[in-house]
Amino acid sequence: PMRNCPGPCVVFIKKAGKTPGITDLALFGIDNRDDFGKTRVDGRRISSYHIEPLVGKGGETVGTLHIGNLTNNYFSDHIISHVQVFCRGAGIITENAILYNTINDMKHRINSMFSKFVPREVIEDLLTKRDDTDLKVGEKRQCAILFSDIRSFTVISEHNSAEKIVNFLNESFDRMGRIIAEQGGTIDKFIGDAILAIFGAPISYENNAERAVRAAMGMAKAVEEIDTSGLVLPPIGFKIGIGVHVGEVIVGNIGSQQKFDYTVIGDNVNLASRLEGLTKHYHSEIIVSDTVHTELAETSIKMRVVDTVRVKGKENATTLYKVERPDTESLRPEAESDYNKGLKMYKMQNWTTAEELFQKVLDLHPDDYLAGMYIERCREFAKNPPEKDWEGAIRLDFK
């Protein structure tokens, strides 16, 4: 009802229960009201009353128009014919408004629900596609790839209940996912207890590599804060290994007619996975490639040469670097100098001098795995020298 209405009083009413997702506003329904005179707030009785349905394009009643007037017999055939012309247009407009609100509501719900599985930017893009062929379009991008994996997870899964393992993984993945998102990355997928994240798709930044490494550092630190008191853990406790590489990858919706997956593929993705696997071999939390090291040369992130290797599936040698978190112990300056000198002597095949330099590192840092590893190699190569054209690279035939 309209307050102080001198002429006809008009009320639009949406039909109840016909449009899911929209709040029902039906006050009068689609039937004539026998108490319409009570709806005026000024107490004046309405003497004439007319109801006209609002019909949509499909012939369904989407609402009603209720009109009241203080004059007796106000609604003549002439006036009603004008009302009906108005209602024909108003019905279509009302139906379109309901559809518009419904679509917006559905888009919001889709974004809210599926953003847990697919980046919001990808969802928005998918909603604009005209047909399935548009979904299959891929592109090449320069991205940073992060692989993370829980150490000795087989032991954890064998000695804990399924409920505890699922709760533990969900808490861990939630914490890790937040850290990745804070750095502008996107979780591509969870692979068992592992995480594949990309920095550079669907949104790219100038410093994708740095963002990936900072995310890796945050993830390694977060491991120490996750509650594992209710779990049976292996002797090493709860540890993760992370590999980071940057390079050109193929990004797109890949899959079958039944299911697509927004993901990255390519040799550079495989190398990032290999780097994660090598964290176990080198007893390191985070290992990155030489390309990542180059891109981070002007940052404050501290890195240490681990080794030069030829990983399985790649012929070209890759220099590996260990990322040293600022909240953990790193080599003293004199030990760092001796370590780098030792690497030079090692590559020059000066085994005795290299061993002496690495031993100096161990004297200051008795638990340094890498220095001890190189001492063993120097002794082995002194007995069995490498091939004549050896350039310091070690071939690793495991993943």
Secondary structure, DSSP 8 states (H G I E B T S, - for coil): --TT-SS-EEEEEE-TTSSTTS----SSTTS--TTGGGG-TTS----EEEEEEEE-TTS-EEEEEEEEESSTT---HHHHHHHHHHHHHHHHHHHHHHHHHHHHHHHHHHHHHHTTTS-HHHHHHHHT-SSHHHHT-EEEEEEEEEEEEETTHHHHHHSS-HHHHHHHHHHHHHHHHHHHHHTT-EEEEEETTEEEEEESSSS--TTHHHHHHHHHHHHHHHHTTS--TTS---TT-S-EEEEEEEEEEEEEEEE-SS-EEEEEESHHHHHHHHHHHHHHHTT-SEEE-HHHHHHTTTSS-EEEEEEEEE-TT--S-EEEEEEE-TTS----HHHHHHHHHHHHHHHTT-HHHHHHHHHHHHHH-TT-HHHHHHHHHHHHHHHS---TT--S-EE----
